[in-house]
């Protein structure tokens, strides 16, 4: 049973301020008055004063013990005792602020699917419903509790045992009288480790490193969730824009077919021209059906990432953001920032630190320790019967514990801890290489995707003007149906290419931010500016 020393000190202070000591008129009152806060009244002996003082101290110990052990019974006496060693990081109270953000996100998020879903709403809903985020959040609490265990190793422990015992002895030899004894027995112990060659310190540092790793892992999980939801959102928007483009192509193909029918009735064109227009309309309808299918799949993926019910109807904006922005920095700058600040790399480094400290913990287990102990026994001792008469015994001492032989168990523990260091070091190198590869690919993709935006915009503009001219020429009889159908096909291809280039840019931009460890809510919501330059 571990006693909270802070609680014990506070309880004793309060009792010191409230107690009233009394003494006979001829007693040494000056002796009692030197304790600040005590009031002295005549009429009681010094023995009564001491008895009352011991009772107060016992009551303080009981309060401290109850406060310390209350969580073992599933309840708390007071919110202060929830974290008496102050191990919980501030993020558990204030929330995590991602790179570029000014405040943490809040849950629950507003869900209104009666209107088109904005990216901000999608981000908030996904972050509040993501199970991996909830798991990494709980892992922070787990590691904070481990830090508390490591800090508790510096504090003493107090144990107590209270029993009511009946000891009856019947002798077969009549020369010895039988005995029948009722005794209330108590055994109390105080234990405090004074020195252990750095084992406790290494354990505390390892716990601190693992807590830092848990915080960084939670940050990485948040950034990955942000990337997933924004990627799914832009995929759905791209599918919606492709659907819109396919619908426009189908309407143009239908208008061309209607025009061809009118001209055929007038005898201006042959039947083959009308059949080619009919074929073009059938192809446009097929492309429209495929666009409907892709849009439905994209919405299903987005709904799953959002964590909403499968039958939820999600409405998307029609057009992708057009403003491109800039990448802003060269590849080396992005690489340096990723190596320094990426949460996955930070978490891996903290795990390496923890592994080194665990080696020290394993080695200290085979070294001597210095301990202080004190025991109080009433009417019995461990392994002995109750005493015939009321008796008490007090022991106190400092001991040196020297491990001599444990069957080489600690040797293998040290070997295992050293292997863990090599494993975590290799994992760190692998994480750094993986993030570097992802960052290089994202940077190259973003660079060329940004260049393709202007080219695709020019292509779409030229295709629209070409179709307008071709239809005008066709209506005047200056062009045949083949020219019109070719320009209509070119416009359809240009529309799909424009949607693809916009989707590639947004995807590459988001992957670049995520690979550099700069993925925050504000960065994900930069729909209009879509800027990647350093703030």
MIMI-445241 format. One line per field, with one value per residue (C-alpha): residue number from 0; residue in three letters; x, y negated, z. Coordinates in nm, 2 decimals. Layout:
BEGIN
pos	NUM, ...
code	ALA, ...
u	X, ...
v	Y, ...
w	Z, ...
//
This chain:
BEGIN
pos	0, 1, 2, 3, 4, 5, 6, 7, 8, 9, 10, 11, 12, 13, 14, 15, 16, 17, 18, 19, 20, 21, 22, 23, 24, 25, 26, 27, 28, 29, 30, 31, 32, 33, 34, 35, 36, 37, 38, 39, 40, 41, 42, 43, 44, 45, 46, 47, 48, 49, 50, 51, 52, 53, 54, 55, 56, 57, 58, 59, 60, 61, 62, 63, 64, 65, 66, 67, 68, 69, 70, 71, 72, 73, 74, 75, 76, 77, 78, 79, 80, 81, 82, 83, 84, 85, 86, 87, 88, 89, 90, 91, 92, 93, 94, 95, 96, 97, 98, 99, 100, 101, 102, 103, 104, 105, 106, 107, 108, 109, 110, 111, 112, 113, 114, 115, 116, 117, 118, 119, 120, 121, 122, 123, 124, 125, 126, 127, 128, 129, 130, 131, 132, 133, 134, 135, 136, 137, 138, 139, 140, 141, 142, 143, 144, 145, 146, 147, 148, 149, 150, 151, 152, 153, 154, 155, 156, 157, 158, 159, 160, 161, 162, 163, 164, 165, 166, 167, 168, 169, 170, 171, 172, 173, 174, 175, 176, 177, 178, 179, 180, 181, 182, 183, 184, 185, 186, 187, 188, 189, 190, 191, 192, 193, 194, 195, 196, 197, 198, 199, 200, 201, 202, 203, 204, 205, 206, 207, 208, 209, 210, 211, 212, 213, 214, 215, 216, 217, 218, 219, 220, 221, 222, 223, 224, 225, 226, 227, 228, 229, 230, 231, 232, 233, 234, 235, 236, 237, 238, 239, 240, 241, 242, 243, 244, 245, 246, 247, 248, 249, 250, 251, 252, 253, 254, 255, 256, 257, 258, 259, 260, 261, 262, 263, 264, 265, 266, 267, 268, 269, 270, 271, 272, 273, 274, 275, 276, 277, 278, 279, 280, 281, 282, 283, 284, 285, 286, 287, 288, 289, 290, 291, 292, 293, 294, 295, 296, 297, 298, 299, 300, 301, 302, 303, 304, 305, 306, 307, 308, 309, 310, 311, 312, 313, 314, 315, 316, 317, 318, 319, 320, 321, 322, 323, 324, 325, 326, 327, 328, 329, 330, 331, 332, 333, 334, 335, 336, 337, 338, 339, 340, 341, 342, 343, 344, 345, 346, 347, 348, 349, 350, 351, 352, 353, 354, 355, 356, 357, 358, 359, 360, 361, 362, 363, 364, 365, 366, 367, 368, 369, 370, 371, 372, 373, 374, 375, 376, 377, 378, 379, 380, 381, 382, 383, 384, 385, 386, 387, 388, 389, 390, 391, 392, 393, 394, 395, 396, 397, 398, 399, 400, 401, 402, 403, 404, 405, 406, 407, 408, 409, 410, 411, 412, 413, 414, 415, 416, 417, 418, 419, 420, 421, 422, 423, 424, 425, 426, 427, 428, 429, 430, 431, 432, 433, 434, 435, 436, 437, 438, 439, 440, 441, 442, 443, 444, 445, 446, 447, 448, 449, 450, 451, 452, 453, 454, 455, 456, 457, 458, 459, 460, 461, 462, 463, 464, 465, 466, 467, 468, 469, 470, 471, 472, 473, 474, 475, 476, 477, 478, 479, 480, 481, 482, 483, 484, 485, 486, 487, 488, 489, 490, 491, 492, 493, 494, 495, 496, 497, 498, 499, 500, 501, 502, 503, 504, 505, 506, 507, 508, 509, 510, 511, 512, 513, 514, 515, 516, 517, 518, 519, 520, 521, 522, 523, 524, 525, 526, 527, 528, 529, 530, 531, 532, 533, 534
code	UNK, UNK, UNK, UNK, UNK, UNK, UNK, UNK, UNK, UNK, UNK, UNK, UNK, UNK, UNK, UNK, UNK, UNK, UNK, UNK, UNK, UNK, UNK, UNK, UNK, UNK, UNK, UNK, UNK, UNK, UNK, UNK, UNK, UNK, UNK, UNK, UNK, UNK, UNK, UNK, UNK, UNK, UNK, UNK, UNK, UNK, UNK, UNK, UNK, UNK, UNK, UNK, UNK, UNK, UNK, UNK, UNK, UNK, UNK, UNK, UNK, UNK, UNK, UNK, UNK, UNK, UNK, UNK, UNK, UNK, UNK, UNK, UNK, UNK, UNK, UNK, UNK, UNK, UNK, UNK, UNK, UNK, UNK, UNK, UNK, UNK, UNK, UNK, UNK, UNK, UNK, UNK, UNK, UNK, UNK, UNK, UNK, UNK, UNK, UNK, UNK, UNK, UNK, UNK, UNK, UNK, UNK, UNK, UNK, UNK, UNK, UNK, UNK, UNK, UNK, UNK, UNK, UNK, UNK, UNK, UNK, UNK, UNK, UNK, UNK, UNK, UNK, UNK, UNK, UNK, UNK, UNK, UNK, UNK, UNK, UNK, UNK, UNK, UNK, UNK, UNK, UNK, UNK, UNK, UNK, UNK, UNK, UNK, UNK, UNK, UNK, UNK, UNK, UNK, UNK, UNK, UNK, UNK, UNK, UNK, UNK, UNK, UNK, UNK, UNK, UNK, UNK, UNK, UNK, UNK, UNK, UNK, UNK, UNK, UNK, UNK, UNK, UNK, UNK, UNK, UNK, UNK, UNK, UNK, UNK, UNK, UNK, UNK, UNK, UNK, UNK, UNK, UNK, UNK, UNK, UNK, UNK, UNK, UNK, UNK, UNK, UNK, UNK, UNK, UNK, UNK, UNK, UNK, UNK, UNK, UNK, UNK, UNK, UNK, UNK, UNK, UNK, UNK, UNK, UNK, UNK, UNK, UNK, UNK, UNK, UNK, UNK, UNK, UNK, UNK, UNK, UNK, UNK, UNK, UNK, UNK, UNK, UNK, UNK, UNK, UNK, UNK, UNK, UNK, UNK, UNK, UNK, UNK, UNK, UNK, UNK, UNK, UNK, UNK, UNK, UNK, UNK, UNK, UNK, UNK, UNK, UNK, UNK, UNK, UNK, UNK, UNK, UNK, UNK, UNK, UNK, UNK, UNK, UNK, UNK, UNK, UNK, UNK, UNK, UNK, UNK, UNK, UNK, UNK, UNK, UNK, UNK, UNK, UNK, UNK, UNK, UNK, UNK, UNK, UNK, UNK, UNK, UNK, UNK, UNK, UNK, UNK, UNK, UNK, UNK, UNK, UNK, UNK, UNK, UNK, UNK, UNK, UNK, UNK, UNK, UNK, UNK, UNK, UNK, UNK, UNK, UNK, UNK, UNK, UNK, UNK, UNK, UNK, UNK, UNK, UNK, UNK, UNK, UNK, UNK, UNK, UNK, UNK, UNK, UNK, UNK, UNK, UNK, UNK, UNK, UNK, UNK, UNK, UNK, UNK, UNK, UNK, UNK, UNK, UNK, UNK, UNK, UNK, UNK, UNK, UNK, UNK, UNK, UNK, UNK, UNK, UNK, UNK, UNK, UNK, UNK, UNK, UNK, UNK, UNK, UNK, UNK, UNK, UNK, UNK, UNK, UNK, UNK, UNK, UNK, UNK, UNK, UNK, UNK, UNK, UNK, UNK, UNK, UNK, UNK, UNK, UNK, UNK, UNK, UNK, UNK, UNK, UNK, UNK, UNK, UNK, UNK, UNK, UNK, UNK, UNK, UNK, UNK, UNK, UNK, UNK, UNK, UNK, UNK, UNK, UNK, UNK, UNK, UNK, UNK, UNK, UNK, UNK, UNK, UNK, UNK, UNK, UNK, UNK, UNK, UNK, UNK, UNK, UNK, UNK, UNK, UNK, UNK, UNK, UNK, UNK, UNK, UNK, UNK, UNK, UNK, UNK, UNK, UNK, UNK, UNK, UNK, UNK, UNK, UNK, UNK, UNK, UNK, UNK, UNK, UNK, UNK, UNK, UNK, UNK, UNK, UNK, UNK, UNK, UNK, UNK, UNK, UNK, UNK, UNK, UNK, UNK, UNK, UNK, UNK, UNK, UNK, UNK, UNK, UNK, UNK, UNK, UNK, UNK, UNK, UNK, UNK, UNK, UNK, UNK, UNK, UNK, UNK, UNK, UNK, UNK, UNK, UNK, UNK, UNK, UNK, UNK, UNK, UNK, UNK, UNK, UNK, UNK, UNK, UNK, UNK, UNK, UNK, UNK, UNK, UNK, UNK, UNK, UNK, UNK, UNK, UNK, UNK, UNK, UNK
u	0.00, 0.17, 0.12, 0.10, 0.35, 0.21, -0.13, 0.02, 0.20, -0.11, -0.32, -0.06, -0.04, -0.41, -0.42, -0.13, -0.34, -0.65, -0.53, -0.57, -0.31, -0.38, -0.16, -0.18, -0.14, 0.21, 0.33, 0.60, 0.37, 0.66, 0.75, 0.41, 0.40, 0.70, 0.48, 0.32, -0.06, -0.11, -0.32, -0.26, -0.53, -0.47, -0.62, -0.47, -0.14, 0.14, 0.05, -0.29, -0.13, 0.10, -0.19, -0.40, -0.11, -0.05, -0.41, -0.40, -0.10, -0.26, -0.57, -0.36, -0.19, -0.53, -0.65, -0.33, -0.36, -0.72, -0.64, -0.36, -0.55, -0.89, -0.83, -0.77, -1.14, -1.26, -1.33, -1.15, -1.17, -1.09, -0.98, -0.64, -0.56, -0.62, -0.26, -0.08, 0.27, 0.18, 0.26, -0.02, 0.11, -0.07, -0.21, -0.45, -0.61, -0.57, -0.56, -0.30, -0.22, -0.10, 0.16, 0.02, -0.29, -0.37, -0.60, -0.68, -0.98, -1.29, -1.54, -1.82, -1.82, -2.12, -2.28, -2.52, -2.55, -2.85, -2.61, -2.28, -2.01, -1.72, -1.37, -1.36, -1.67, -1.52, -1.19, -1.37, -1.60, -1.32, -1.09, -1.36, -1.46, -1.13, -1.06, -0.68, -0.68, -0.87, -0.63, -0.32, -0.49, -0.54, -0.18, -0.07, -0.26, -0.10, 0.25, 0.17, 0.07, 0.40, 0.58, 0.38, 0.50, 0.86, 0.84, 0.67, 0.99, 1.15, 0.89, 0.87, 0.61, 0.41, 0.24, 0.00, -0.18, -0.45, -0.60, -0.82, -0.68, -0.79, -0.51, -0.63, -0.39, -0.50, -0.22, -0.26, -0.04, -0.24, 0.07, 0.04, -0.26, -0.45, -0.46, -0.73, -0.61, -0.79, -0.55, -0.57, -0.25, -0.09, 0.21, 0.33, 0.63, 0.81, 1.04, 1.25, 1.51, 1.79, 2.04, 2.03, 2.31, 2.09, 1.82, 1.53, 1.66, 1.70, 1.35, 1.21, 1.40, 1.28, 0.92, 0.96, 1.10, 0.81, 0.56, 0.73, 0.71, 0.34, 0.28, 0.47, 0.29, -0.05, 0.06, 0.16, -0.18, -0.36, -0.16, -0.22, -0.59, -0.59, -0.42, -0.66, -0.98, -0.85, -0.74, -1.07, -1.25, -1.06, -1.10, -1.48, -1.47, -1.26, -1.52, -1.79, -1.62, -1.56, -1.93, -2.01, -1.77, -1.92, -2.27, -2.17, -2.01, -2.33, -2.54, -2.32, -2.33, -2.71, -2.73, -2.50, -2.72, -3.04, -2.87, -2.77, -3.13, -3.26, -3.00, -3.07, -3.44, -3.35, -3.13, -2.82, -2.62, -2.61, -2.75, -2.40, -2.34, -2.64, -2.52, -2.18, -2.35, -2.56, -2.24, -2.08, -2.38, -2.37, -2.00, -2.08, -2.35, -2.11, -1.86, -2.13, -2.23, -1.87, -1.85, -2.16, -2.00, -1.67, -1.85, -2.05, -1.73, -1.55, -1.85, -1.85, -1.48, -1.53, -1.82, -1.61, -1.33, -1.57, -1.71, -2.07, -2.35, -2.35, -2.68, -2.58, -2.63, -2.32, -2.34, -2.02, -1.94, -1.93, -1.60, -1.24, -1.05, -0.88, -0.62, -0.29, -0.04, 0.33, 0.55, 0.77, 1.09, 1.34, 1.37, 1.66, 1.46, 1.17, 1.40, 1.57, 1.23, 1.11, 1.42, 1.38, 1.01, 0.83, 0.64, 0.71, 1.08, 1.06, 0.87, 1.13, 1.41, 1.24, 1.20, 1.58, 1.64, 1.40, 1.58, 1.92, 1.78, 1.63, 1.98, 2.08, 1.78, 1.87, 2.23, 2.13, 1.92, 2.24, 2.40, 2.37, 2.09, 2.08, 1.74, 1.60, 1.33, 1.13, 0.87, 0.62, 0.47, 0.20, 0.12, 0.29, 0.57, 0.58, 0.58, 0.52, 0.22, 0.04, 0.21, 0.07, 0.05, 0.02, 0.36, 0.50, 0.82, 0.99, 1.28, 1.47, 1.77, 1.96, 2.03, 2.26, 2.12, 2.38, 2.26, 2.50, 2.36, 2.03, 2.10, 2.22, 1.87, 1.99, 2.26, 2.01, 1.79, 2.08, 2.15, 1.78, 1.78, 2.10, 1.93, 1.63, 1.86, 1.98, 1.62, 1.50, 1.80, 1.73, 1.36, 1.46, 1.68, 1.39, 1.15, 1.38, 1.44, 1.07, 0.97, 1.26, 1.13, 0.77, 0.88, 1.09, 0.81, 0.56, 0.79, 0.84, 0.47, 0.38, 0.64, 0.51, 0.15, 0.18, 0.32, 0.05, -0.22, -0.15, -0.12, -0.45, -0.62, -0.50, -0.60, -0.95, -0.99, -0.87, -1.09, -1.40, -1.33, -1.26, -1.59, -1.78, -1.62, -1.68, -2.05, -2.09, -1.93, -2.13, -2.46, -2.36, -2.27, -1.90, -1.79, -1.89, -2.00, -1.65, -1.50, -1.77, -1.74, -1.36, -1.37, -1.64, -1.42, -1.13, -1.33, -1.43, -1.07, -0.96, -1.23, -1.11, -0.75, -0.83, -1.00, -0.71, -0.45, -0.64, -0.68, -0.31, -0.20, -0.42, -0.31, 0.06, 0.03, -0.12, 0.13, 0.41, 0.28, 0.22, 0.56, 0.73, 0.53, 0.35, 0.00, -0.23, -0.60, -0.53, -0.31, -0.57, -0.83, -0.63, -0.87, -0.86, -0.50, -0.36, -0.02, 0.27, 0.53, 0.67, 0.48
v	0.00, -0.32, -0.64, -0.97, -1.19, -1.51, -1.42, -1.32, -1.65, -1.85, -1.65, -1.70, -2.07, -2.11, -1.91, -2.12, -2.44, -2.30, -2.10, -2.25, -2.13, -2.15, -2.11, -2.15, -2.49, -2.41, -2.24, -2.39, -2.60, -2.76, -2.42, -2.39, -2.75, -2.71, -2.53, -2.79, -2.76, -2.56, -2.70, -2.59, -2.53, -2.42, -2.11, -1.80, -1.62, -1.59, -1.22, -1.33, -1.58, -1.31, -1.06, -1.31, -1.41, -1.04, -1.00, -1.29, -1.16, -0.82, -0.98, -1.17, -0.85, -0.68, -0.97, -0.96, -0.58, -0.60, -0.88, -0.67, -0.34, -0.48, -0.41, -0.04, -0.02, -0.20, -0.55, -0.88, -1.07, -1.40, -1.51, -1.60, -1.24, -1.15, -1.26, -1.32, -1.30, -1.54, -1.30, -1.40, -1.62, -1.95, -1.81, -1.59, -1.90, -2.15, -1.93, -1.89, -2.19, -2.08, -2.26, -2.59, -2.58, -2.83, -2.61, -2.24, -2.09, -2.03, -1.74, -1.66, -1.81, -1.96, -1.72, -1.88, -1.67, -1.87, -2.10, -2.04, -1.92, -2.16, -2.05, -2.20, -2.00, -1.68, -1.73, -1.79, -1.49, -1.26, -1.37, -1.32, -0.97, -0.82, -0.51, -0.53, -0.88, -0.76, -0.47, -0.69, -0.93, -0.65, -0.54, -0.89, -0.82, -0.47, -0.61, -0.89, -0.63, -0.45, -0.78, -0.79, -0.44, -0.54, -0.84, -0.65, -0.44, -0.73, -0.73, -0.51, -0.24, -0.17, 0.15, 0.25, 0.56, 0.56, 0.89, 1.02, 1.36, 1.64, 1.87, 2.18, 2.45, 2.78, 3.00, 3.37, 3.36, 3.24, 3.08, 2.80, 2.57, 2.51, 2.16, 1.96, 1.62, 1.34, 1.08, 0.79, 0.80, 0.53, 0.54, 0.22, 0.17, -0.13, -0.07, -0.32, -0.25, -0.51, -0.41, -0.17, -0.27, -0.47, -0.21, -0.43, -0.73, -0.53, -0.39, -0.74, -0.87, -0.57, -0.64, -1.01, -0.91, -0.67, -0.94, -1.18, -0.91, -0.86, -1.23, -1.23, -0.92, -1.08, -1.39, -1.16, -0.98, -1.31, -1.42, -1.09, -1.12, -1.47, -1.36, -1.06, -1.27, -1.55, -1.31, -1.13, -1.46, -1.58, -1.24, -1.28, -1.63, -1.52, -1.24, -1.50, -1.73, -1.44, -1.35, -1.71, -1.71, -1.38, -1.52, -1.82, -1.59, -1.39, -1.70, -1.82, -1.48, -1.48, -1.83, -1.73, -1.42, -1.64, -1.88, -1.59, -1.45, -1.79, -1.82, -1.46, -1.54, -1.83, -1.61, -1.81, -1.51, -1.14, -0.88, -0.77, -1.11, -1.07, -0.72, -0.85, -1.11, -0.84, -0.64, -0.94, -0.99, -0.62, -0.66, -0.98, -0.80, -0.51, -0.77, -0.93, -0.60, -0.53, -0.88, -0.81, -0.48, -0.65, -0.92, -0.67, -0.48, -0.80, -0.90, -0.56, -0.58, -0.94, -0.83, -0.54, -0.78, -1.02, -0.74, -0.81, -0.56, -0.39, -0.52, -0.89, -1.10, -1.32, -1.62, -1.76, -2.09, -2.07, -2.22, -2.17, -2.47, -2.64, -2.86, -2.67, -2.86, -2.77, -2.51, -2.78, -2.60, -2.36, -1.99, -2.03, -2.27, -2.02, -1.74, -1.93, -2.01, -1.66, -1.51, -1.76, -1.79, -1.49, -1.33, -0.98, -1.04, -1.22, -0.92, -0.68, -0.88, -0.89, -0.51, -0.48, -0.69, -0.47, -0.16, -0.29, -0.37, -0.03, 0.12, -0.09, 0.04, 0.40, 0.35, 0.19, 0.49, 0.69, 0.42, 0.36, 0.14, -0.05, -0.04, -0.19, 0.00, -0.04, 0.21, 0.20, 0.52, 0.55, 0.88, 1.08, 1.10, 1.25, 1.63, 1.63, 1.70, 1.42, 1.32, 1.44, 1.08, 0.74, 0.66, 0.42, 0.43, 0.17, 0.23, -0.02, 0.02, -0.04, 0.27, 0.34, 0.59, 0.75, 0.99, 1.28, 1.53, 1.55, 1.82, 1.58, 1.43, 1.07, 1.14, 1.24, 0.94, 0.71, 0.89, 0.85, 0.48, 0.42, 0.60, 0.37, 0.07, 0.21, 0.29, -0.06, -0.22, -0.02, -0.12, -0.48, -0.46, -0.28, -0.55, -0.83, -0.65, -0.59, -0.95, -1.07, -0.86, -0.97, -1.34, -1.31, -1.15, -1.41, -1.70, -1.58, -1.51, -1.85, -2.02, -1.87, -1.88, -2.25, -2.29, -2.08, -2.31, -2.58, -2.34, -2.17, -2.51, -2.61, -2.28, -2.31, -2.66, -2.58, -2.27, -2.47, -2.74, -2.47, -2.30, -2.64, -2.71, -2.36, -2.36, -2.70, -2.57, -2.25, -2.44, -2.65, -2.35, -2.44, -2.13, -1.77, -1.56, -1.41, -1.75, -1.82, -1.48, -1.51, -1.85, -1.72, -1.42, -1.66, -1.87, -1.57, -1.46, -1.81, -1.83, -1.50, -1.61, -1.93, -1.74, -1.49, -1.77, -1.96, -1.63, -1.55, -1.89, -1.88, -1.53, -1.60, -1.92, -1.74, -1.45, -1.70, -1.86, -1.52, -1.39, -1.70, -1.67, -2.01, -1.87, -2.08, -2.16, -2.51, -2.37, -2.12, -2.38, -2.61, -2.53, -2.87, -2.97, -2.62, -2.77, -2.56, -2.83, -2.86, -3.09
w	0.00, -0.12, 0.08, -0.10, 0.09, -0.05, 0.09, 0.42, 0.45, 0.37, 0.63, 0.90, 0.83, 0.86, 1.18, 1.31, 1.26, 1.42, 1.73, 2.08, 2.33, 2.71, 3.01, 3.39, 3.54, 3.67, 3.35, 3.12, 2.91, 2.72, 2.58, 2.41, 2.29, 2.07, 1.82, 1.60, 1.58, 1.90, 2.18, 2.54, 2.80, 3.16, 3.31, 3.13, 3.17, 2.92, 2.87, 2.74, 2.51, 2.36, 2.33, 2.14, 1.91, 1.82, 1.75, 1.51, 1.33, 1.30, 1.15, 0.90, 0.80, 0.75, 0.53, 0.32, 0.28, 0.17, -0.08, -0.22, -0.25, -0.35, -0.73, -0.64, -0.55, -0.86, -0.71, -0.64, -0.31, -0.47, -0.83, -0.69, -0.63, -1.00, -1.08, -0.75, -0.92, -1.20, -1.49, -1.73, -2.02, -2.09, -2.42, -2.22, -2.08, -2.37, -2.67, -2.95, -3.17, -3.51, -3.73, -3.85, -3.63, -3.36, -3.15, -3.11, -3.29, -3.08, -3.06, -3.13, -3.48, -3.65, -3.90, -4.15, -4.46, -4.60, -4.79, -4.98, -4.74, -4.70, -4.64, -4.29, -4.19, -4.33, -4.14, -3.81, -3.85, -3.95, -3.66, -3.41, -3.54, -3.63, -3.41, -3.46, -3.31, -3.01, -2.97, -2.98, -2.74, -2.50, -2.54, -2.42, -2.09, -2.07, -2.10, -1.86, -1.61, -1.67, -1.59, -1.26, -1.18, -1.25, -1.03, -0.75, -0.72, -0.54, -0.27, 0.04, 0.09, 0.41, 0.48, 0.76, 0.87, 1.14, 1.27, 1.55, 1.65, 1.87, 1.98, 2.16, 2.28, 2.44, 2.60, 2.64, 2.94, 3.24, 3.39, 3.14, 3.16, 2.84, 2.70, 2.52, 2.41, 2.21, 2.08, 1.84, 1.64, 1.42, 1.19, 1.02, 0.79, 0.63, 0.34, 0.14, -0.12, -0.08, -0.35, -0.65, -0.89, -1.13, -1.20, -1.09, -1.28, -1.60, -1.56, -1.52, -1.82, -2.03, -1.92, -2.01, -2.36, -2.42, -2.32, -2.57, -2.83, -2.76, -2.80, -3.13, -3.25, -3.17, -3.37, -3.66, -3.64, -3.65, -3.96, -4.14, -4.06, -4.20, -4.52, -4.56, -4.52, -4.74, -5.00, -5.00, -5.01, -5.32, -5.48, -5.43, -5.57, -5.87, -5.93, -5.90, -6.15, -6.38, -6.36, -6.44, -6.74, -6.86, -6.83, -7.04, -7.30, -7.32, -7.36, -7.64, -7.81, -7.79, -7.93, -8.22, -8.29, -8.29, -8.53, -8.75, -8.76, -8.87, -9.14, -9.25, -9.28, -9.50, -9.72, -9.63, -9.50, -9.55, -9.31, -9.22, -9.06, -8.83, -8.73, -8.64, -8.42, -8.26, -8.19, -8.03, -7.81, -7.70, -7.61, -7.41, -7.22, -7.14, -7.01, -6.80, -6.65, -6.55, -6.40, -6.19, -6.07, -5.98, -5.80, -5.60, -5.50, -5.40, -5.18, -5.02, -4.93, -4.80, -4.58, -4.44, -4.35, -4.20, -3.98, -4.07, -4.14, -4.47, -4.58, -4.52, -4.83, -4.88, -5.12, -5.27, -5.43, -5.81, -5.90, -5.77, -5.64, -5.94, -5.76, -5.76, -5.54, -5.52, -5.37, -5.23, -5.13, -5.28, -5.20, -4.95, -4.73, -4.72, -4.64, -4.35, -4.20, -4.23, -4.06, -3.78, -3.71, -3.86, -3.57, -3.69, -3.68, -3.34, -3.20, -3.33, -3.18, -2.84, -2.86, -2.92, -2.61, -2.40, -2.52, -2.41, -2.06, -2.04, -2.07, -1.77, -1.58, -1.66, -1.55, -1.22, -1.13, -1.08, -0.86, -0.48, -0.33, -0.01, 0.17, 0.49, 0.68, 1.00, 1.15, 1.43, 1.57, 1.83, 2.00, 1.72, 1.46, 1.12, 1.15, 1.52, 1.74, 1.93, 2.26, 2.60, 2.72, 2.55, 2.38, 2.12, 1.93, 1.70, 1.46, 1.24, 1.02, 0.70, 0.48, 0.19, -0.06, -0.29, -0.57, -0.58, -0.83, -1.02, -1.27, -1.53, -1.56, -1.55, -1.80, -2.06, -1.96, -2.04, -2.37, -2.46, -2.37, -2.59, -2.88, -2.83, -2.88, -3.21, -3.32, -3.24, -3.41, -3.72, -3.70, -3.68, -3.99, -4.17, -4.07, -4.19, -4.53, -4.58, -4.51, -4.73, -5.02, -4.97, -4.95, -5.27, -5.47, -5.33, -5.42, -5.78, -5.82, -5.69, -5.91, -6.23, -6.13, -6.08, -6.43, -6.58, -6.44, -6.69, -6.97, -6.90, -6.86, -7.20, -7.35, -7.22, -7.34, -7.69, -7.71, -7.62, -7.87, -8.14, -8.07, -8.09, -8.43, -8.56, -8.47, -8.63, -8.95, -8.94, -8.90, -9.20, -9.40, -9.42, -9.21, -9.20, -8.90, -8.86, -8.78, -8.52, -8.36, -8.34, -8.17, -7.93, -7.84, -7.79, -7.56, -7.35, -7.33, -7.23, -6.96, -6.81, -6.83, -6.65, -6.37, -6.35, -6.33, -6.05, -5.86, -5.90, -5.78, -5.47, -5.39, -5.44, -5.23, -4.94, -4.96, -4.96, -4.64, -4.48, -4.57, -4.43, -4.10, -4.16, -4.21, -3.99, -4.01, -4.14, -4.42, -4.52, -4.53, -4.77, -5.06, -5.22, -5.18, -5.18, -5.08, -4.96, -4.90, -4.55, -4.32
//
